[in-house]
């Protein structure tokens, strides 16, 4: 019965072991992108908050994209 299942699935112990190895050594950046970007500070009306000389206030925001 085990032999029939292996034949139907076309898998053997080496295939399963290789999958476990791939998972164990996977790099998180293979699945998600992360970093930081500069954003403009907004007021309650979604308008940029400005300081002297009309320059907007900015801040650094971290992001994670999957």
Secondary structure, DSSP 8 states (H G I E B T S, - for coil): -HHHHHHHHT--HHHHHHHHHHHHT--GGGT-EEEEEEEE-B-TTS-B-B-GGG-B-EEEEEEEE-
